[in-house]
Amino acid sequence: MGYSVGSLLGCCVAAPQRRAILLVGDGSFQMTAQELSTILRYDLKPIIFLINNDEYTIERDIHGATMPYNDIQRWNYHKLHEIFASNGWGIKVSTESELESALQKAEQNRDQLAFIEVVMDKMDSPEVLLKMLQN
């Protein structure tokens, strides 16, 4: 956890002609959020999907759903680009139709960073992970 935002920065710098896409959880993002400032500083234009399931869900699956060390501070993730710079846009989505609209906006605004905060249920985990933990 905590390396993907820096990795995104590296991918964007290494191949600026391509549009990088990041899927990152809210807890992991909080570990390296400052790299968003660098991404905006260099006017890079990735699409960031932040999966907001309100804390460290995978850790909850592994170590227990109520362990308090998995609680994190809630942020207005979709507004962070406004704090760091103005050359991007953000949106918070919680339905499939909102996500589709955000994807269309990302396609239409390829010259800007797109930050899409996707709200999920707190204990929404991949089935394959849950099966693996049962073994």
N, CA, C and O atoms as a GROMACS GRO file, in nm:
protein
  540
    1MET      N    1   0.083  -0.118   0.000
    1MET     CA    2   0.000   0.000   0.000
    1MET      C    3   0.088   0.125   0.000
    1MET      O    4   0.195   0.128   0.062
    2GLY      N    5   0.042   0.226  -0.069
    2GLY     CA    6   0.107   0.355  -0.061
    2GLY      C    7   0.209   0.386  -0.168
    2GLY      O    8   0.278   0.488  -0.157
    3TYR      N    9   0.222   0.306  -0.270
    3TYR     CA   10   0.322   0.334  -0.373
    3TYR      C   11   0.261   0.376  -0.506
    3TYR      O   12   0.334   0.424  -0.593
    4SER      N   13   0.133   0.358  -0.524
    4SER     CA   14   0.075   0.373  -0.658
    4SER      C   15   0.068   0.516  -0.709
    4SER      O   16   0.079   0.537  -0.830
    5VAL      N   17   0.051   0.615  -0.622
    5VAL     CA   18   0.045   0.753  -0.671
    5VAL      C   19   0.182   0.796  -0.722
    5VAL      O   20   0.192   0.862  -0.826
    6GLY      N   21   0.288   0.761  -0.651
    6GLY     CA   22   0.423   0.788  -0.699
    6GLY      C   23   0.453   0.713  -0.828
    6GLY      O   24   0.520   0.765  -0.917
    7SER      N   25   0.404   0.591  -0.838
    7SER     CA   26   0.423   0.514  -0.961
    7SER      C   27   0.350   0.578  -1.078
    7SER      O   28   0.400   0.580  -1.190
    8LEU      N   29   0.231   0.631  -1.051
    8LEU     CA   30   0.157   0.703  -1.154
    8LEU      C   31   0.238   0.822  -1.204
    8LEU      O   32   0.248   0.844  -1.325
    9LEU      N   33   0.295   0.897  -1.113
    9LEU     CA   34   0.380   1.011  -1.151
    9LEU      C   35   0.492   0.964  -1.243
    9LEU      O   36   0.518   1.027  -1.346
   10GLY      N   37   0.558   0.856  -1.208
   10GLY     CA   38   0.666   0.803  -1.292
   10GLY      C   39   0.617   0.762  -1.430
   10GLY      O   40   0.684   0.790  -1.530
   11CYS      N   41   0.503   0.697  -1.437
   11CYS     CA   42   0.446   0.657  -1.566
   11CYS      C   43   0.414   0.778  -1.653
   11CYS      O   44   0.439   0.777  -1.774
   12CYS      N   45   0.358   0.882  -1.591
   12CYS     CA   46   0.322   1.002  -1.667
   12CYS      C   47   0.445   1.072  -1.722
   12CYS      O   48   0.444   1.122  -1.835
   13VAL      N   49   0.551   1.077  -1.643
   13VAL     CA   50   0.674   1.142  -1.688
   13VAL      C   51   0.743   1.058  -1.795
   13VAL      O   52   0.798   1.112  -1.891
   14ALA      N   53   0.740   0.927  -1.778
   14ALA     CA   54   0.809   0.838  -1.872
   14ALA      C   55   0.740   0.833  -2.008
   14ALA      O   56   0.806   0.815  -2.110
   15ALA      N   57   0.608   0.849  -2.010
   15ALA     CA   58   0.534   0.840  -2.136
   15ALA      C   59   0.427   0.949  -2.142
   15ALA      O   60   0.308   0.919  -2.133
   16PRO      N   61   0.468   1.074  -2.156
   16PRO     CA   62   0.371   1.184  -2.152
   16PRO      C   63   0.271   1.183  -2.269
   16PRO      O   64   0.166   1.247  -2.260
   17GLN      N   65   0.302   1.113  -2.375
   17GLN     CA   66   0.212   1.106  -2.489
   17GLN      C   67   0.096   1.010  -2.462
   17GLN      O   68  -0.001   1.007  -2.538
   18ARG      N   69   0.105   0.931  -2.355
   18ARG     CA   70   0.000   0.836  -2.319
   18ARG      C   71  -0.075   0.888  -2.198
   18ARG      O   72  -0.018   0.964  -2.119
   19ARG      N   73  -0.197   0.849  -2.180
   19ARG     CA   74  -0.276   0.890  -2.064
   19ARG      C   75  -0.280   0.776  -1.963
   19ARG      O   76  -0.345   0.674  -1.986
   20ALA      N   77  -0.212   0.794  -1.853
   20ALA     CA   78  -0.207   0.692  -1.749
   20ALA      C   79  -0.336   0.691  -1.669
   20ALA      O   80  -0.403   0.794  -1.653
   21ILE      N   81  -0.370   0.574  -1.619
   21ILE     CA   82  -0.490   0.556  -1.537
   21ILE      C   83  -0.449   0.489  -1.407
   21ILE      O   84  -0.372   0.393  -1.406
   22LEU      N   85  -0.500   0.542  -1.296
   22LEU     CA   86  -0.471   0.486  -1.164
   22LEU      C   87  -0.599   0.448  -1.094
   22LEU      O   88  -0.695   0.525  -1.092
   23LEU      N   89  -0.601   0.329  -1.036
   23LEU     CA   90  -0.706   0.286  -0.944
   23LEU      C   91  -0.640   0.276  -0.808
   23LEU      O   92  -0.548   0.196  -0.789
   24VAL      N   93  -0.686   0.356  -0.712
   24VAL     CA   94  -0.621   0.360  -0.581
   24VAL      C   95  -0.727   0.367  -0.472
   24VAL      O   96  -0.830   0.433  -0.488
   25GLY      N   97  -0.701   0.299  -0.362
   25GLY     CA   98  -0.791   0.306  -0.248
   25GLY      C   99  -0.766   0.431  -0.167
   25GLY      O  100  -0.659   0.491  -0.174
   26ASP      N  101  -0.866   0.471  -0.090
   26ASP     CA  102  -0.854   0.593  -0.012
   26ASP      C  103  -0.743   0.585   0.092
   26ASP      O  104  -0.670   0.682   0.110
   27GLY      N  105  -0.729   0.475   0.160
   27GLY     CA  106  -0.624   0.462   0.260
   27GLY      C  107  -0.485   0.467   0.199
   27GLY      O  108  -0.397   0.536   0.250
   28SER      N  109  -0.466   0.395   0.092
   28SER     CA  110  -0.338   0.396   0.022
   28SER      C  111  -0.306   0.535  -0.031
   28SER      O  112  -0.192   0.580  -0.022
   29PHE      N  113  -0.406   0.603  -0.086
   29PHE     CA  114  -0.386   0.737  -0.140
   29PHE      C  115  -0.337   0.833  -0.033
   29PHE      O  116  -0.250   0.917  -0.059
   30GLN      N  117  -0.390   0.822   0.088
   30GLN     CA  118  -0.352   0.914   0.193
   30GLN      C  119  -0.203   0.904   0.228
   30GLN      O  120  -0.146   0.998   0.283
   31MET      N  121  -0.141   0.791   0.199
   31MET     CA  122   0.002   0.774   0.230
   31MET      C  123   0.091   0.859   0.140
   31MET      O  124   0.200   0.898   0.182
   32THR      N  125   0.047   0.888   0.019
   32THR     CA  126   0.132   0.960  -0.077
   32THR      C  127   0.054   1.067  -0.154
   32THR      O  128   0.087   1.096  -0.269
   33ALA      N  129  -0.045   1.125  -0.093
   33ALA     CA  130  -0.130   1.223  -0.161
   33ALA      C  131  -0.052   1.343  -0.213
   33ALA      O  132  -0.092   1.405  -0.312
   34GLN      N  133   0.059   1.376  -0.148
   34GLN     CA  134   0.136   1.494  -0.190
   34GLN      C  135   0.188   1.481  -0.333
   34GLN      O  136   0.219   1.582  -0.396
   35GLU      N  137   0.198   1.360  -0.385
   35GLU     CA  138   0.244   1.343  -0.522
   35GLU      C  139   0.143   1.399  -0.623
   35GLU      O  140   0.180   1.429  -0.737
   36LEU      N  141   0.017   1.413  -0.581
   36LEU     CA  142  -0.081   1.478  -0.667
   36LEU      C  143  -0.037   1.620  -0.699
   36LEU      O  144  -0.058   1.669  -0.810
   37SER      N  145   0.024   1.687  -0.602
   37SER     CA  146   0.075   1.822  -0.624
   37SER      C  147   0.182   1.822  -0.734
   37SER      O  148   0.184   1.911  -0.819
   38THR      N  149   0.269   1.724  -0.731
   38THR     CA  150   0.375   1.715  -0.834
   38THR      C  151   0.314   1.684  -0.970
   38THR      O  152   0.357   1.740  -1.071
   39ILE      N  153   0.216   1.596  -0.974
   39ILE     CA  154   0.149   1.564  -1.100
   39ILE      C  155   0.088   1.690  -1.161
   39ILE      O  156   0.100   1.713  -1.281
   40LEU      N  157   0.024   1.769  -1.078
   40LEU     CA  158  -0.037   1.894  -1.126
   40LEU      C  159   0.069   1.998  -1.160
   40LEU      O  160   0.054   2.074  -1.256
   41ARG      N  161   0.177   2.002  -1.083
   41ARG     CA  162   0.285   2.098  -1.110
   41ARG      C  163   0.340   2.082  -1.250
   41ARG      O  164   0.367   2.180  -1.319
   42TYR      N  165   0.356   1.958  -1.291
   42TYR     CA  166   0.411   1.930  -1.424
   42TYR      C  167   0.302   1.917  -1.530
   42TYR      O  168   0.328   1.872  -1.642
   43ASP      N  169   0.180   1.955  -1.494
   43ASP     CA  170   0.068   1.956  -1.588
   43ASP      C  171   0.047   1.821  -1.655
   43ASP      O  172   0.019   1.814  -1.775
   44LEU      N  173   0.060   1.715  -1.578
   44LEU     CA  174   0.035   1.580  -1.628
   44LEU      C  175  -0.115   1.555  -1.626
   44LEU      O  176  -0.188   1.619  -1.549
   45LYS      N  177  -0.161   1.464  -1.708
   45LYS     CA  178  -0.305   1.452  -1.730
   45LYS      C  179  -0.360   1.310  -1.713
   45LYS      O  180  -0.431   1.262  -1.801
   46PRO      N  181  -0.329   1.244  -1.605
   46PRO     CA  182  -0.383   1.109  -1.586
   46PRO      C  183  -0.530   1.112  -1.546
   46PRO      O  184  -0.588   1.217  -1.520
   47ILE      N  185  -0.588   0.993  -1.544
   47ILE     CA  186  -0.720   0.974  -1.484
   47ILE      C  187  -0.696   0.897  -1.355
   47ILE      O  188  -0.639   0.788  -1.356
   48ILE      N  189  -0.741   0.952  -1.244
   48ILE     CA  190  -0.727   0.888  -1.114
   48ILE      C  191  -0.865   0.847  -1.067
   48ILE      O  192  -0.955   0.930  -1.051
   49PHE      N  193  -0.882   0.717  -1.044
   49PHE     CA  194  -1.003   0.666  -0.982
   49PHE      C  195  -0.968   0.634  -0.837
   49PHE      O  196  -0.894   0.540  -0.810
   50LEU      N  197  -1.022   0.711  -0.746
   50LEU     CA  198  -0.999   0.685  -0.605
   50LEU      C  199  -1.120   0.607  -0.553
   50LEU      O  200  -1.233   0.655  -0.556
   51ILE      N  201  -1.095   0.486  -0.506
   51ILE     CA  202  -1.201   0.401  -0.453
   51ILE      C  203  -1.218   0.435  -0.305
   51ILE      O  204  -1.135   0.399  -0.221
   52ASN      N  205  -1.325   0.505  -0.276
   52ASN     CA  206  -1.351   0.550  -0.139
   52ASN      C  207  -1.446   0.452  -0.073
   52ASN      O  208  -1.568   0.462  -0.085
   53ASN      N  209  -1.387   0.356  -0.002
   53ASN     CA  210  -1.469   0.262   0.075
   53ASN      C  211  -1.453   0.289   0.224
   53ASN      O  212  -1.475   0.202   0.308
   54ASP      N  213  -1.415   0.412   0.253
   54ASP     CA  214  -1.416   0.462   0.390
   54ASP      C  215  -1.324   0.382   0.482
   54ASP      O  216  -1.365   0.333   0.586
   55GLU      N  217  -1.199   0.371   0.442
   55GLU     CA  218  -1.095   0.315   0.527
   55GLU      C  219  -1.025   0.196   0.464
   55GLU      O  220  -1.044   0.168   0.346
   56TYR      N  221  -0.945   0.125   0.542
   56TYR     CA  222  -0.864   0.013   0.493
   56TYR      C  223  -0.946  -0.116   0.490
   56TYR      O  224  -0.936  -0.198   0.581
   57THR      N  225  -1.026  -0.134   0.387
   57THR     CA  226  -1.116  -0.249   0.380
   57THR      C  227  -1.040  -0.381   0.374
   57THR      O  228  -1.078  -0.476   0.442
   58ILE      N  229  -0.936  -0.388   0.295
   58ILE     CA  230  -0.863  -0.514   0.284
   58ILE      C  231  -0.801  -0.552   0.418
   58ILE      O  232  -0.802  -0.669   0.457
   59GLU      N  233  -0.749  -0.454   0.488
   59GLU     CA  234  -0.696  -0.480   0.621
   59GLU      C  235  -0.808  -0.525   0.716
   59GLU      O  236  -0.785  -0.610   0.803
   60ARG      N  237  -0.927  -0.470   0.700
   60ARG     CA  238  -1.041  -0.512   0.782
   60ARG      C  239  -1.075  -0.658   0.752
   60ARG      O  240  -1.108  -0.735   0.843
   61ASP      N  241  -1.068  -0.696   0.625
   61ASP     CA  242  -1.094  -0.835   0.588
   61ASP      C  243  -0.992  -0.929   0.651
   61ASP      O  244  -1.027  -1.040   0.693
   62ILE      N  245  -0.869  -0.887   0.658
   62ILE     CA  246  -0.762  -0.972   0.709
   62ILE      C  247  -0.757  -0.973   0.862
   62ILE      O  248  -0.746  -1.080   0.923
   63HIS      N  249  -0.765  -0.855   0.923
   63HIS     CA  250  -0.740  -0.843   1.067
   63HIS      C  251  -0.864  -0.818   1.152
   63HIS      O  252  -0.854  -0.813   1.275
   64GLY      N  253  -0.980  -0.803   1.091
   64GLY     CA  254  -1.102  -0.782   1.168
   64GLY      C  255  -1.170  -0.651   1.133
   64GLY      O  256  -1.107  -0.546   1.125
   65ALA      N  257  -1.300  -0.660   1.111
   65ALA     CA  258  -1.377  -0.546   1.061
   65ALA      C  259  -1.383  -0.428   1.156
   65ALA      O  260  -1.408  -0.316   1.112
   66THR      N  261  -1.361  -0.449   1.284
   66THR     CA  262  -1.378  -0.340   1.380
   66THR      C  263  -1.247  -0.290   1.440
   66THR      O  264  -1.249  -0.214   1.536
   67MET      N  265  -1.136  -0.331   1.386
   67MET     CA  266  -1.007  -0.288   1.443
   67MET      C  267  -0.989  -0.138   1.418
   67MET      O  268  -0.991  -0.094   1.303
   68PRO      N  269  -0.973  -0.059   1.525
   68PRO     CA  270  -0.972   0.088   1.511
   68PRO      C  271  -0.853   0.144   1.434
   68PRO      O  272  -0.860   0.256   1.384
   69TYR      N  273  -0.744   0.070   1.423
   69TYR     CA  274  -0.629   0.123   1.349
   69TYR      C  275  -0.653   0.127   1.199
   69TYR      O  276  -0.571   0.180   1.124
   70ASN      N  277  -0.765   0.073   1.154
   70ASN     CA  278  -0.801   0.082   1.012
   70ASN      C  279  -0.888   0.203   0.982
   70ASN      O  280  -0.928   0.224   0.868
   71ASP      N  281  -0.919   0.282   1.084
   71ASP     CA  282  -0.996   0.404   1.063
   71ASP      C  283  -0.904   0.514   1.012
   71ASP      O  284  -0.793   0.530   1.063
   72ILE      N  285  -0.948   0.588   0.912
   72ILE     CA  286  -0.869   0.699   0.860
   72ILE      C  287  -0.955   0.824   0.855
   72ILE      O  288  -1.078   0.816   0.857
   73GLN      N  289  -0.890   0.938   0.848
   73GLN     CA  290  -0.961   1.065   0.839
   73GLN      C  291  -1.031   1.074   0.703
   73GLN      O  292  -0.973   1.040   0.600
   74ARG      N  293  -1.154   1.119   0.704
   74ARG     CA  294  -1.226   1.138   0.577
   74ARG      C  295  -1.180   1.267   0.512
   74ARG      O  296  -1.163   1.370   0.578
   75TRP      N  297  -1.158   1.259   0.380
   75TRP     CA  298  -1.116   1.375   0.302
   75TRP      C  299  -1.219   1.400   0.192
   75TRP      O  300  -1.295   1.310   0.154
   76ASN      N  301  -1.221   1.521   0.141
   76ASN     CA  302  -1.297   1.553   0.020
   76ASN      C  303  -1.202   1.532  -0.098
   76ASN      O  304  -1.153   1.628  -0.159
   77TYR      N  305  -1.178   1.407  -0.129
   77TYR     CA  306  -1.077   1.371  -0.229
   77TYR      C  307  -1.098   1.440  -0.362
   77TYR      O  308  -1.002   1.489  -0.423
   78HIS      N  309  -1.220   1.445  -0.408
   78HIS     CA  310  -1.250   1.500  -0.540
   78HIS      C  311  -1.222   1.649  -0.548
   78HIS      O  312  -1.228   1.707  -0.657
   79LYS      N  313  -1.191   1.713  -0.436
   79LYS     CA  314  -1.160   1.856  -0.437
   79LYS      C  315  -1.011   1.886  -0.417
   79LYS      O  316  -0.971   2.002  -0.416
   80LEU      N  317  -0.930   1.783  -0.402
   80LEU     CA  318  -0.787   1.805  -0.374
   80LEU      C  319  -0.715   1.881  -0.485
   80LEU      O  320  -0.624   1.959  -0.458
   81HIS      N  321  -0.756   1.859  -0.609
   81HIS     CA  322  -0.690   1.930  -0.719
   81HIS      C  323  -0.705   2.081  -0.701
   81HIS      O  324  -0.619   2.157  -0.746
   82GLU      N  325  -0.812   2.126  -0.637
   82GLU     CA  326  -0.833   2.269  -0.614
   82GLU      C  327  -0.733   2.324  -0.513
   82GLU      O  328  -0.694   2.441  -0.521
   83ILE      N  329  -0.691   2.242  -0.420
   83ILE     CA  330  -0.594   2.284  -0.319
   83ILE      C  331  -0.455   2.297  -0.382
   83ILE      O  332  -0.384   2.394  -0.356
   84PHE      N  333  -0.417   2.199  -0.462
   84PHE     CA  334  -0.283   2.194  -0.518
   84PHE      C  335  -0.265   2.282  -0.641
   84PHE      O  336  -0.158   2.341  -0.660
   85ALA      N  337  -0.366   2.292  -0.724
   85ALA     CA  338  -0.357   2.368  -0.850
   85ALA      C  339  -0.496   2.375  -0.913
   85ALA      O  340  -0.591   2.318  -0.860
   86SER      N  341  -0.505   2.442  -1.023
   86SER     CA  342  -0.636   2.454  -1.088
   86SER      C  343  -0.642   2.383  -1.222
   86SER      O  344  -0.744   2.393  -1.291
   87ASN      N  345  -0.539   2.312  -1.262
   87ASN     CA  346  -0.536   2.251  -1.395
   87ASN      C  347  -0.583   2.105  -1.391
   87ASN      O  348  -0.511   2.013  -1.430
   88GLY      N  349  -0.703   2.087  -1.343
   88GLY     CA  350  -0.764   1.955  -1.340
   88GLY      C  351  -0.907   1.968  -1.293
   88GLY      O  352  -0.955   2.079  -1.266
   89TRP      N  353  -0.974   1.857  -1.284
   89TRP     CA  354  -1.112   1.858  -1.234
   89TRP      C  355  -1.134   1.732  -1.153
   89TRP      O  356  -1.067   1.631  -1.172
   90GLY      N  357  -1.231   1.740  -1.063
   90GLY     CA  358  -1.265   1.626  -0.980
   90GLY      C  359  -1.415   1.613  -0.964
   90GLY      O  360  -1.489   1.710  -0.975
   91ILE      N  361  -1.457   1.492  -0.938
   91ILE     CA  362  -1.599   1.464  -0.919
   91ILE      C  363  -1.613   1.344  -0.826
   91ILE      O  364  -1.528   1.255  -0.823
   92LYS      N  365  -1.720   1.344  -0.750
   92LYS     CA  366  -1.752   1.232  -0.662
   92LYS      C  367  -1.872   1.161  -0.720
   92LYS      O  368  -1.975   1.224  -0.747
   93VAL      N  369  -1.862   1.029  -0.739
   93VAL     CA  370  -1.970   0.952  -0.797
   93VAL      C  371  -2.007   0.836  -0.705
   93VAL      O  372  -1.922   0.781  -0.635
   94SER      N  373  -2.134   0.801  -0.707
   94SER     CA  374  -2.177   0.687  -0.626
   94SER      C  375  -2.277   0.597  -0.698
   94SER      O  376  -2.326   0.499  -0.641
   95THR      N  377  -2.306   0.629  -0.824
   95THR     CA  378  -2.394   0.544  -0.904
   95THR      C  379  -2.328   0.514  -1.038
   95THR      O  380  -2.233   0.581  -1.078
   96GLU      N  381  -2.378   0.413  -1.104
   96GLU     CA  382  -2.324   0.375  -1.234
   96GLU      C  383  -2.342   0.486  -1.336
   96GLU      O  384  -2.251   0.513  -1.415
   97SER      N  385  -2.457   0.551  -1.335
   97SER     CA  386  -2.481   0.658  -1.433
   97SER      C  387  -2.390   0.778  -1.406
   97SER      O  388  -2.344   0.843  -1.500
   98GLU      N  389  -2.363   0.809  -1.279
   98GLU     CA  390  -2.270   0.917  -1.247
   98GLU      C  391  -2.130   0.882  -1.296
   98GLU      O  392  -2.057   0.967  -1.346
   99LEU      N  393  -2.092   0.756  -1.280
   99LEU     CA  394  -1.960   0.711  -1.327
   99LEU      C  395  -1.951   0.722  -1.479
   99LEU      O  396  -1.850   0.766  -1.532
  100GLU      N  397  -2.055   0.682  -1.549
  100GLU     CA  398  -2.056   0.693  -1.694
  100GLU      C  399  -2.040   0.838  -1.739
  100GLU      O  400  -1.967   0.866  -1.834
  101SER      N  401  -2.108   0.930  -1.672
  101SER     CA  402  -2.096   1.073  -1.704
  101SER      C  403  -1.954   1.122  -1.679
  101SER      O  404  -1.899   1.199  -1.758
  102ALA      N  405  -1.894   1.077  -1.569
  102ALA     CA  406  -1.757   1.117  -1.537
  102ALA      C  407  -1.659   1.064  -1.642
  102ALA      O  408  -1.565   1.133  -1.680
  103LEU      N  409  -1.681   0.941  -1.688
  103LEU     CA  410  -1.594   0.885  -1.791
  103LEU      C  411  -1.606   0.964  -1.922
  103LEU      O  412  -1.506   0.986  -1.990
  104GLN      N  413  -1.725   1.005  -1.956
  104GLN     CA  414  -1.745   1.087  -2.076
  104GLN      C  415  -1.672   1.221  -2.061
  104GLN      O  416  -1.609   1.269  -2.155
  105LYS      N  417  -1.682   1.280  -1.943
  105LYS     CA  418  -1.613   1.407  -1.918
  105LYS      C  419  -1.462   1.389  -1.928
  105LYS      O  420  -1.393   1.474  -1.984
  106ALA      N  421  -1.411   1.278  -1.876
  106ALA     CA  422  -1.267   1.251  -1.884
  106ALA      C  423  -1.222   1.238  -2.030
  106ALA      O  424  -1.115   1.286  -2.067
  107GLU      N  425  -1.305   1.175  -2.111
  107GLU     CA  426  -1.272   1.160  -2.253
  107GLU      C  427  -1.276   1.295  -2.324
  107GLU      O  428  -1.193   1.322  -2.411
  108GLN      N  429  -1.371   1.379  -2.290
  108GLN     CA  430  -1.385   1.509  -2.354
  108GLN      C  431  -1.279   1.609  -2.308
  108GLN      O  432  -1.249   1.704  -2.379
  109ASN      N  433  -1.222   1.588  -2.191
  109ASN     CA  434  -1.123   1.680  -2.134
  109ASN      C  435  -0.989   1.612  -2.116
  109ASN      O  436  -0.934   1.608  -2.007
  110ARG      N  437  -0.937   1.558  -2.224
  110ARG     CA  438  -0.811   1.484  -2.220
  110ARG      C  439  -0.692   1.574  -2.187
  110ARG      O  440  -0.584   1.524  -2.154
  111ASP      N  441  -0.711   1.704  -2.194
  111ASP     CA  442  -0.602   1.798  -2.166
  111ASP      C  443  -0.594   1.837  -2.019
  111ASP      O  444  -0.523   1.932  -1.984
  112GLN      N  445  -0.667   1.766  -1.932
  112GLN     CA  446  -0.668   1.795  -1.790
  112GLN      C  447  -0.660   1.667  -1.708
  112GLN      O  448  -0.703   1.561  -1.753
  113LEU      N  449  -0.606   1.678  -1.589
  113LEU     CA  450  -0.612   1.568  -1.494
  113LEU      C  451  -0.759   1.545  -1.456
  113LEU      O  452  -0.833   1.640  -1.434
  114ALA      N  453  -0.799   1.420  -1.449
  114ALA     CA  454  -0.933   1.383  -1.405
  114ALA      C  455  -0.921   1.305  -1.275
  114ALA      O  456  -0.849   1.205  -1.268
  115PHE      N  457  -0.991   1.351  -1.173
  115PHE     CA  458  -0.988   1.284  -1.042
  115PHE      C  459  -1.131   1.242  -1.009
  115PHE      O  460  -1.217   1.325  -0.978
  116ILE      N  461  -1.156   1.110  -1.017
  116ILE     CA  462  -1.291   1.057  -0.999
  116ILE      C  463  -1.294   0.976  -0.870
  116ILE      O  464  -1.234   0.869  -0.860
  117GLU      N  465  -1.364   1.030  -0.771
  117GLU     CA  466  -1.380   0.962  -0.643
  117GLU      C  467  -1.503   0.872  -0.653
  117GLU      O  468  -1.614   0.919  -0.672
  118VAL      N  469  -1.481   0.742  -0.641
  118VAL     CA  470  -1.588   0.643  -0.655
  118VAL      C  471  -1.624   0.590  -0.516
  118VAL      O  472  -1.543   0.524  -0.451
  119VAL      N  473  -1.744   0.620  -0.471
  119VAL     CA  474  -1.788   0.580  -0.337
  119VAL      C  475  -1.839   0.436  -0.342
  119VAL      O  476  -1.925   0.401  -0.422
  120MET      N  477  -1.784   0.355  -0.252
  120MET     CA  478  -1.820   0.213  -0.243
  120MET      C  479  -1.866   0.184  -0.100
  120MET      O  480  -1.846   0.265  -0.010
  121ASP      N  481  -1.928   0.068  -0.082
  121ASP     CA  482  -1.964   0.025   0.053
  121ASP      C  483  -1.838  -0.003   0.133
  121ASP      O  484  -1.736  -0.044   0.078
  122LYS      N  485  -1.847   0.020   0.263
  122LYS     CA  486  -1.731   0.007   0.351
  122LYS      C  487  -1.665  -0.132   0.342
  122LYS      O  488  -1.543  -0.141   0.340
  123MET      N  489  -1.743  -0.237   0.336
  123MET     CA  490  -1.686  -0.371   0.336
  123MET      C  491  -1.697  -0.437   0.198
  123MET      O  492  -1.706  -0.560   0.189
  124ASP      N  493  -1.698  -0.358   0.092
  124ASP     CA  494  -1.704  -0.410  -0.044
  124ASP      C  495  -1.565  -0.460  -0.082
  124ASP      O  496  -1.472  -0.381  -0.102
  125SER      N  497  -1.551  -0.590  -0.092
  125SER     CA  498  -1.422  -0.652  -0.123
  125SER      C  499  -1.437  -0.749  -0.240
  125SER      O  500  -1.545  -0.805  -0.261
  126PRO      N  501  -1.330  -0.768  -0.315
  126PRO     CA  502  -1.336  -0.864  -0.426
  126PRO      C  503  -1.362  -1.005  -0.374
  126PRO      O  504  -1.305  -1.047  -0.274
  127GLU      N  505  -1.449  -1.078  -0.442
  127GLU     CA  506  -1.482  -1.215  -0.401
  127GLU      C  507  -1.359  -1.304  -0.395
  127GLU      O  508  -1.347  -1.388  -0.307
  128VAL      N  509  -1.267  -1.285  -0.489
  128VAL     CA  510  -1.148  -1.369  -0.492
  128VAL      C  511  -1.064  -1.349  -0.365
  128VAL      O  512  -1.006  -1.444  -0.314
  129LEU      N  513  -1.057  -1.227  -0.315
  129LEU     CA  514  -0.985  -1.200  -0.191
  129LEU      C  515  -1.054  -1.269  -0.074
  129LEU      O  516  -0.989  -1.333   0.009
  130LEU      N  517  -1.184  -1.256  -0.066
  130LEU     CA  518  -1.258  -1.317   0.044
  130LEU      C  519  -1.244  -1.469   0.044
  130LEU      O  520  -1.232  -1.530   0.150
  131LYS      N  521  -1.247  -1.531  -0.074
  131LYS     CA  522  -1.227  -1.676  -0.084
  131LYS      C  523  -1.087  -1.715  -0.041
  131LYS      O  524  -1.068  -1.816   0.026
  132MET      N  525  -0.989  -1.636  -0.080
  132MET     CA  526  -0.850  -1.664  -0.044
  132MET      C  527  -0.832  -1.657   0.108
  132MET      O  528  -0.757  -1.737   0.165
  133LEU      N  529  -0.898  -1.565   0.172
  133LEU     CA  530  -0.885  -1.550   0.318
  133LEU      C  531  -0.952  -1.663   0.394
  133LEU      O  532  -0.916  -1.690   0.508
  134GLN      N  533  -1.050  -1.730   0.331
  134GLN     CA  534  -1.117  -1.842   0.396
  134GLN      C  535  -1.032  -1.968   0.400
  134GLN      O  536  -1.056  -2.057   0.481
  135ASN      N  537  -0.934  -1.976   0.313
  135ASN     CA  538  -0.849  -2.096   0.304
  135ASN      C  539  -0.736  -2.092   0.402
  135ASN      O  540  -0.657  -2.186   0.407
   0.00000   0.00000   0.00000
